[in-house]
Amino acid sequence: MSEEILINVTPRETRVGVVENGMLQEVHVERASKRGYVGNVYKGRVQRVMPGMQAVFVEIGLERAAFLHASDILRPPSSQTVEGADTAAVPAQGNGHAGNGHAGNGHVPSISELVHEGQEIVVQVVKDPIGTKGARLSTHLSIPSRYLVLLPHAKTLGISTRIEDEAERQRLKEVLGSLIGEVPLGYIVRTNAEGQSAESLAFDVTYLGKVWRVVQENIAKAKIGERVYEELSLPLRSLRDMLTDDIEKVRVDSRETYEKVAKFVHKFMPNLDDRIEHYAGERPIFDLYGVEDEIQRALKKEVPLKSGGYLIVDQTEAMTTIDVNTGGYLGTRNLEETVYRTNLEAAQSAARQLRLRNLGGIIIIDFIDMTDEEHKRQVLRMLEKGLANDHAKTTVYPMSALGLVEMTRKRTIESLERQLCEPCPACSGRGALKTAETVTYEIFREITRAVRQFNAQKLLVMASPKVVNRILEEESTAVAELEEFISKSIRFQAEEHYSQEQFDVVLL
C-alpha cells in the first residue's frame, strides 16, 4: 500500500492530507485564528464547584470556562503498572490513567474533598471546546514524544495494546525499565516504538525529561490563565503521530515549513530523513493529488458508491447517521446478492468517510436489511477492516435485527464540516426552508394581527421575490378578499436581499 503525507501551508492556514493508494483518507486543518488547545497545559483557577455533577469549572484563559470531572483529578496507585491503550492519535488522554477513578483504598471522594473554589490547579486540555461546550480538562498530565508518552504524576509503565507480539512487549518493557530506573515518572510506550532500538528510546526519555523540567519552571512562574506547555504545530504533530516506515513520502509546499519539518525529522526520526521533500511545483499540491475535490465532496451529505448505490451521511448534535441505499445498482443474480454487495462496498466507504470527515461520538450505520447471517458477519468484518488504520479509537457493536450497526469513534476536535462550515443563515442550520406558500399564509396572518392592534390607512409588505410573485399570481383573489375584510389596501414589494422566510409588514 502506497501512503503519502501532503502538507499545504498558507499564511493563515495549514492543512495536512494523508493519501493512501492515490485516495485521500484523512485531512487535518489548523488555522492561525483557531488553533486547537488539545495537549496544552495551563495554570488555572477553580471557578465553580458543581457537587451534583462531581465536577468543577476552571478558568484557564479561554473564552469559556473549562470542565474538569472528579475522575480526571484522582491519581492511580503509584505501584500500578498500566497496559495502556495506544496514544498515538491523541497525545493527551483524559482519565485513561485514573484507575477507573478510584483512590487506592477504593473510596471515591466527592469533588468538594478534592478541590475548592479559588484553588490554583495545573490542568491539561484533553478535548477542545465543541459547539457550546467548554474544553475538557484533566490533571493527569501527559507529554508525548516520538515513541513514548510521559506521565509525570504516575509511576506507571505501559505498553500500547496495538503492539501485539508478546516477546516485543516484554523487550520494550525491559528496555524502558532499565532506562528509567528509579525515576518517579511514568511512561507509556507508543505503537511507533515497535522494533525500535534502546538508543532511540533513551533519546526520547532524555528529551521528555528536559521538557518536563521546563514545564515545571514555567508552572512556578506562571500566572492564572497562562499556558505552561504548548502542543506541537499541526505539521510536526502529524509527523510525530503518523510518520512510519509505511509512509513513502512527505511533501511540503512551504520552504520555511519544510526546513522545520526536516529539522524535526532529523532530530527524532533520522532514518526517515530521505522521505521529506519540498514541493516547489507551480500547481497547488492539493490540486495535484485531487485533495481539494475530495474535501468538497466530504462536505456533501451524499457519497456515491462505484456500484451505483450511495450513502447519506447526516451529522447531528447527538449522533451521526449513515444510511445505505442501493440506488441504481441492480446486481446480476438476486436481491440478496445485490444487497450484500452494496453493503460490503458501503462498509468500506463508511469507514473511510468517518476518518476523512473526522466524525466522532455515537455513529449509527443503517445497512440494507440482509437475511443471511454469514453476509451480516462479512459486512461487519469489512467495516472493522476499514477502521483498522484509523488513528482514533473506535468500538463497533454487533449488527441489530434491524440491520443497524452502532459504533463509537473517539472525538477530540470538531468534525471537518464544523471546522470549515457554519449554519446556513437562511434556514439557521435546519437544512430546510419554509415554502413560499407557508410564508404567504404567515404574511396574511401577520396582516390580520397588525390591523387589530394598530390604526393605519395602508399596509406595505416586503418579502422575497419568490413569495411576492406567488402572492400576486396565485393568491390575488385571497389578497382582494383580505383587503375587503380589513378595509385597507395592501401593497407588496419584492426585496432581492430578503431570504425566502423573511418578510416585514409596514403600517403606512
C-alpha positions, 0 to 999 in steps of 0.5 A, a space after each residue: 500500500 502506497 501512503 503519502 503525507 501532503 502538507 499545504 501551508 498558507 499564511 493563515 492556514 495549514 492543512 495536512 492530507 494523508 493519501 493512501 493508494 492515490 485516495 485521500 483518507 484523512 485531512 487535518 486543518 489548523 488555522 492561525 485564528 483557531 488553533 486547537 488547545 488539545 495537549 496544552 497545559 495551563 495554570 488555572 483557577 477553580 471557578 465553580 464547584 458543581 457537587 451534583 455533577 462531581 465536577 468543577 469549572 476552571 478558568 484557564 484563559 479561554 473564552 469559556 470556562 473549562 470542565 474538569 470531572 472528579 475522575 480526571 483529578 484522582 491519581 492511580 496507585 503509584 505501584 500500578 503498572 498500566 497496559 495502556 491503550 495506544 496514544 498515538 492519535 491523541 497525545 493527551 488522554 483524559 482519565 485513561 490513567 485514573 484507575 477507573 477513578 478510584 483512590 487506592 483504598 477504593 473510596 471515591 471522594 466527592 469533588 468538594 474533598 478534592 478541590 475548592 473554589 479559588 484553588 490554583 490547579 495545573 490542568 491539561 486540555 484533553 478535548 477542545 471546546 465543541 459547539 457550546 461546550 467548554 474544553 475538557 480538562 484533566 490533571 493527569 498530565 501527559 507529554 508525548 514524544 516520538 515513541 513514548 508518552 510521559 506521565 509525570 504524576 504516575 509511576 506507571 509503565 505501559 505498553 500500547 495494546 496495538 503492539 501485539 507480539 508478546 516477546 516485543 512487549 516484554 523487550 520494550 518493557 525491559 528496555 524502558 525499565 532499565 532506562 528509567 530506573 528509579 525515576 518517579 515518572 511514568 511512561 507509556 510506550 507508543 505503537 511507533 516504538 515497535 522494533 525500535 532500538 534502546 538508543 532511540 528510546 533513551 533519546 526520547 526519555 532524555 528529551 521528555 525529561 528536559 521538557 518536563 523540567 521546563 514545564 515545571 519552571 514555567 508552572 512556578 512562574 506562571 500566572 492564572 490563565 497562562 499556558 505552561 506547555 504548548 502542543 506541537 504545530 499541526 505539521 510536526 504533530 502529524 509527523 510525530 503521530 503518523 510518520 512510519 516506515 509505511 509512509 513513502 513520502 512527505 511533501 511540503 509546499 512551504 520552504 520555511 515549513 519544510 526546513 522545520 519539518 526536516 529539522 524535526 525529522 532529523 532530530 527524532 526520526 533520522 532514518 526517515 530523513 530521505 522521505 521529506 521533500 519540498 514541493 516547489 511545483 507551480 500547481 497547488 499540491 492539493 490540486 495535484 493529488 485531487 485533495 481539494 475535490 475530495 474535501 468538497 465532496 466530504 462536505 456533501 451529505 451524499 457519497 456515491 458508491 462505484 456500484 451505483 448505490 450511495 450513502 447519506 451521511 447526516 451529522 447531528 448534535 447527538 449522533 451521526 447517521 449513515 444510511 445505505 441505499 442501493 440506488 441504481 445498482 441492480 446486481 446480476 443474480 438476486 436481491 440478496 446478492 445485490 444487497 450484500 454487495 452494496 453493503 460490503 462496498 458501503 462498509 468500506 466507504 463508511 469507514 473511510 468517510 468517518 476518518 476523512 470527515 473526522 466524525 466522532 461520538 455515537 455513529 449509527 450505520 443503517 445497512 440494507 436489511 440482509 437475511 443471511 447471517 454469514 453476509 451480516 458477519 462479512 459486512 461487519 468484518 469489512 467495516 472493522 477492516 476499514 477502521 483498522 488504520 484509523 488513528 482514533 479509537 473506535 468500538 463497533 457493536 454487533 449488527 441489530 435485527 434491524 440491520 443497524 450497526 452502532 459504533 463509537 469513534 473517539 472525538 477530540 476536535 470538531 468534525 471537518 464540516 464544523 471546522 470549515 462550515 457554519 449554519 446556513 443563515 437562511 434556514 439557521 442550520 435546519 437544512 430546510 426552508 419554509 415554502 413560499 406558500 407557508 410564508 404567504 399564509 404567515 404574511 396574511 396572518 401577520 396582516 390580520 394581527 397588525 390591523 387589530 392592534 394598530 390604526 393605519 390607512 395602508 399596509 406595505 409588505 416586503 418579502 422575497 421575490 419568490 413569495 411576492 410573485 406567488 402572492 400576486 399570481 396565485 393568491 390575488 383573489 385571497 389578497 382582494 378578499 383580505 383587503 375587503 375584510 380589513 378595509 385597507 389596501 395592501 401593497 407588496 414589494 419584492 426585496 432581492 436581499 430578503 431570504 425566502 422566510 423573511 418578510 416585514 409588514 409596514 403600517 403606512 
